[in-house]
Amino acid sequence: MTWFIQKTSPDSFSDTILHAELQNYDFEELVVAGLQTEYCIDTTCRRAFSLGYKVTLVEDDHSTWDSSFLKAEEIIIHHNLVLGDWFVTLKKEEEIEF
């Protein structure tokens, strides 16, 4: 099943039909990957957790760009550590099974 849900903020649930669609199909678990680590990935993982979903973040399948003070790799590592401490289960891409 594939959905395309347009969003206008880093939070994939904000002003979208995502939560309603997930509820329609009784989804309780989400796997998150994509762009941009410190915005969309972080915000969506935290919001999904707050909505009661079991969230898996694919730790080696989200990305970002260097900032003026951190390299992209450092940003990714930091967010994996912070999100993995509380909001998500971290798994490598090769560990993901549907």
URBEL-V360633 format. One line per field, one symbol per residue. psi: psi as a letter, one per 30 degrees, with the letter a starting at -180 (. if undefined). A space follows every 10 residues. Layout:
psi->???
//
This chain:
psi->kkljjklglf jffjhlgeee eeeeghkfkk kklblkefde eeeeeeeeef fgkjkkkjfg hllalkaffk leeeeeeeee eeeffeflkk kleffkk.
//
